[in-house]
Amino acid sequence: MTRYERAPLGSTATVTVRLPALLLDLFPGARRDVVVQATSVREVMDELDRLWPGMRDRLCDTRPAIRKHINVFVDGERVKLASPLAPGATVWVLTAISGG
C-alpha cells in the first residue's frame, strides 16, 4: 500500500496527529500527539472534533476545506481534507506564521 492509498473499507487504520501548541491552549485536555482511527484527513478532523468539540471549526471552514491559515502535512506533503491516509501515517497540523 502506498503512503496515500486508502485502507480497505472496514479496516481500522490508526494515524498519529501532531497538534500545534495554539490548539492545546484553546482546548483544555488536548494533547500534542493524538492517535486516532482514520483513513482520510477528513476523518482525522471528525475524530478531533469528537474528542474536543469545536476543534474542527478552528481547522476547517464551511466549504468544507482546511482553513487558509492552517497547514496539514503528511510525509512532508501538504494535503487536503479528501486526502487518504495510510495506516501508521503521521499528520502534522501547523498554524501559519505571518508578520513583518
PAZAPA-4460 file (N, C-alpha, C; in steps of 0.05 Angstrom, whole numbers, plus 32768, in hexadecimal, padded with zeros to 4 digits):
% residues 100
    n_x    n_y    n_z   ca_x   ca_y   ca_z    c_x    c_y    c_z   seq   type   mol
   8011   7FE8   8000   8000   8000   8000   8012   8019   8000     1      M     A
   800D   802B   7FEE   801D   8044   7FED   8014   8056   8003     2      T     A
   8024   806B   8008   801E   807C   801F   8004   808B   801D     3      R     A
   7FF9   808F   8005   7FE0   809D   8002   7FC9   808B   7FFA     4      Y     A
   7FCD   8071   7FFA   7FB8   805E   7FF2   7FA6   805B   800A     5      E     A
   7F8C   805B   8005   7F78   8058   801A   7F77   803B   8023     6      R     A
   7F75   8038   803D   7F72   801D   8049   7F58   8011   803F     7      A     A
   7F56   7FF7   803C   7F3D   7FEA   8034   7F26   7FF1   8046     8      P     A
   7F0E   7FF3   803B   7EF6   7FF8   804C   7EF4   7FE3   8062     9      L     A
   7EEC   7FEC   8079   7EE9   7FD9   808F   7F03   7FD5   809F    10      G     A
   7F19   7FDF   8095   7F32   7FDC   80A4   7F35   7FF3   80B7    11      S     A
   7F45   7FEF   80CC   7F4A   8004   80DF   7F67   800C   80DC    12      T     A
   7F6A   8025   80D3   7F85   8030   80D0   7F8A   8045   80E5    13      A     A
   7F9F   8042   80F4   7FA5   8056   8107   7FBB   8068   80FC    14      T     A
   7FB8   8082   8102   7FCB   8096   80FA   7FD1   80A8   8112    15      V     A
   7FE8   80B4   8112   7FF0   80C6   8127   7FED   80E2   811D    16      T     A
   7FE0   80F3   812D   7FDC   810F   8126   7FEC   8120   8139    17      V     A
   7FFC   8132   812E   800D   8145   813E   7FFF   8160   813D    18      R     A
   7FF6   816A   8154   7FE7   8183   8155   7FF9   819A   815E    19      L     A
   7FF3   81B2   8154   8003   81CA   815C   7FFC   81D3   8178    20      P     A
   800F   81E0   8185   800B   81EA   81A1   7FF3   81FC   81A3    21      A     A
   7FED   820B   818E   7FD6   821D   818F   7FBC   820E   8195    22      L     A
   7FB8   81F7   8189   7FA0   81E8   818E   7F9F   81DC   81AA    23      L     A
   7FB7   81D5   81B4   7FB8   81CB   81CF   7FAE   81E0   81E4    24      L     A
   7FB5   81F9   81DE   7FAC   820F   81EF   7F8D   8213   81ED    25      D     A
   7F82   820F   81D5   7F66   8214   81D1   7F54   81FD   81DA    26      L     A
   7F5F   81E5   81DB   7F4F   81CD   81E2   7F5C   81BE   81F9    27      F     A
   7F54   81C5   8212   7F5F   81B8   8229   7F5C   819A   8227    28      P     A
   7F72   818C   822E   7F72   816F   822D   7F7D   8165   8212    29      G     A
   7F7F   8176   81FE   7F8B   816E   81E5   7FA8   8167   81E9    30      A     A
   7FB2   8154   81D9   7FCE   814C   81DB   7FDC   8152   81C1    31      R     A
   7FF6   8155   81C3   8007   815C   81AC   8006   8145   8197    32      R     A
   8007   812C   81A0   8006   8115   818F   7FED   8105   8195    33      D     A
   7FDD   8100   8181   7FC4   80F1   8184   7FC3   80DB   8170    34      V     A
   7FBB   80C3   8179   7FB8   80AC   8167   7F9A   80A8   8162    35      V     A
   7F92   80A9   8148   7F76   80A5   8141   7F73   8091   812B    36      V     A
   7F5B   8087   8128   7F55   8075   8111   7F4A   8086   80FB    37      Q     A
   7F58   8086   80E4   7F4F   8096   80CD   7F5D   808C   80B4    38      A     A
   7F4E   808D   809E   7F5A   8086   8084   7F5B   809E   8071    39      T     A
   7F53   80B5   807B   7F55   80CE   806B   7F59   80E5   807F    40      S     A
   7F62   80FC   8074   7F65   8114   8084   7F4A   811D   808F    41      V     A
   7F35   811A   807F   7F1A   8122   8088   7F12   8111   80A1    42      R     A
   7F19   80F8   80A1   7F13   80E7   80B9   7F24   80EF   80D1    43      E     A
   7F3C   80F8   80CC   7F4C   8103   80E2   7F3E   811B   80EF    44      V     A
   7F34   812D   80DE   7F26   8145   80E8   7F0D   813D   80F8    45      M     A
   7EFF   8129   80EE   7EE7   811F   80FC   7EEF   8114   8117    46      D     A
   7F04   8105   8119   7F0D   80F9   8132   7F16   810F   8146    47      E     A
   7F25   8122   813C   7F2E   8138   814D   7F16   8147   8159    48      L     A
   7F02   814B   8148   7EEA   8159   8151   7EDA   8148   8165    49      D     A
   7EDB   812E   8162   7ECD   811D   8174   7EDB   811E   8190    50      R     A
   7EF6   811E   818F   7F05   811F   81A8   7F03   813B   81B5    51      L     A
   7F04   8150   81A5   7F04   816B   81B0   7EF1   817B   819E    52      W     A
   7ED7   817B   81A6   7EC2   818A   8196   7ECA   81A6   8190    53      P     A
   7EC7   81AD   8176   7ECE   81C8   816D   7EE9   81C9   815F    54      G     A
   7EF9   81B4   8162   7F14   81B5   8155   7F12   81B6   8137    55      M     A
   7EFF   81A7   812B   7EFC   81A7   810E   7EF7   81C4   8104    56      R     A
   7EE7   81D3   8113   7EE1   81EF   810A   7EFA   8200   810B    57      D     A
   7F0D   81FA   811B   7F26   8209   811C   7F38   8201   8105    58      R     A
   7F35   81E9   80FB   7F47   81DE   80E6   7F3B   81DF   80CA    59      L     A
   7F20   81DE   80C8   7F13   81DD   80AE   7EFE   81F4   80AB    60      C     A
   7EFA   81FC   8092   7EE5   8210   808D   7ECB   8203   8084    61      D     A
   7EB8   8212   807B   7E9E   8208   8074   7E9C   81FB   8058    62      T     A
   7EB1   81FD   8047   7EAF   81F3   802C   7EAB   81D5   802A    63      R     A
   7EB3   81C2   8037   7EC8   81C2   804C   7EE4   81BE   8040    64      P     A
   7EF7   81CB   804C   7F13   81C9   8044   7F23   81D1   805C    65      A     A
   7F3D   81CA   805B   7F4F   81D3   8071   7F52   81F1   806F    66      I     A
   7F50   81FF   8086   7F52   821C   8086   7F6D   8225   807A    67      R     A
   7F6D   823D   806F   7F85   8248   8061   7F9D   824B   8074    68      K     A
   7F98   8251   808D   7FAE   8255   80A0   7FB7   823B   80AE    69      H     A
   7FAB   8225   80A6   7FB3   820B   80B1   7FC0   81FA   809A    70      I     A
   7FD5   81ED   80A0   7FE2   81DB   808D   7FE3   81BF   8099    71      N     A
   7FDC   81AC   8088   7FDC   8190   8091   7FEF   8181   807E    72      V     A
   8002   8172   808A   8016   8164   807A   8016   8146   8082    73      F     A
   801C   8136   806E   8020   8119   8072   8039   8112   8062    74      V     A
   804D   8106   806E   8066   80FF   8061   8072   8117   8051    75      D     A
   8070   812F   805D   807D   8146   8051   806D   8153   803A    76      G     A
   8055   8148   8035   8044   8154   801F   802B   8160   802B    77      E     A
   8024   8178   8021   800C   8185   802A   7FF4   8176   801F    78      R     A
   7FE0   8171   8030   7FC9   8161   8028   7FAF   8170   802C    79      V     A
   7F9A   8165   8020   7F7F   8171   8022   7F6D   815E   8032    80      K     A
   7F55   8166   8037   7F42   8155   8047   7F3E   813A   803A    81      L     A
   7F3C   8139   8020   7F36   8120   8012   7F4E   810E   8010    82      A     A
   7F65   8117   8018   7F7E   8106   8015   7F7C   80ED   8026    83      S     A
   7F81   80D6   8019   7F81   80BD   8028   7F9A   80BA   8039    84      P     A
   7F98   80AA   804E   7FAF   80A5   8060   7FB5   8087   8061    85      L     A
   7FCF   8081   8061   7FD7   8065   8065   7FD8   805F   8083    86      A     A
   7FD4   8047   808B   7FD7   803F   80A7   7FF3   8047   80B1    87      P     A
   7FF4   8052   80C9   800D   805A   80D5   8017   8075   80CD    88      G     A
   8009   8083   80BC   8012   809E   80B3   8012   80B1   80CA    89      A     A
   8023   80C6   80C7   8023   80DC   80DA   8018   80F5   80CC    90      T     A
   8004   8100   80D8   7FF7   8118   80CD   7FFF   8130   80DE    91      V     A
   800C   8143   80D2   8015   815B   80DF   8002   8172   80DA    92      W     A
   7FF7   817E   80EF   7FE5   8195   80ED   7FF6   81AD   80F6    93      V     A
   7FFA   81C0   80E4   800A   81D8   80EA   7FFB   81F1   80E6    94      L     A
   8000   8205   80F6   7FF4   821F   80F1   8008   8230   80E1    95      T     A
   7FFD   8240   80CF   800E   8251   80BF   8018   8268   80D0    96      A     A
   8030   8271   80CA   803D   8287   80D9   803F   829E   80C5    97      I     A
   8036   82B6   80CE   8039   82CD   80BC   8043   82E4   80CC    98      S     A
   804A   82F9   80BF   8054   8310   80CC   8069   831E   80BB    99      G     A
   8074   8333   80C5   8087   8341   80B5   809B   8350   80C4   100      G     A
***
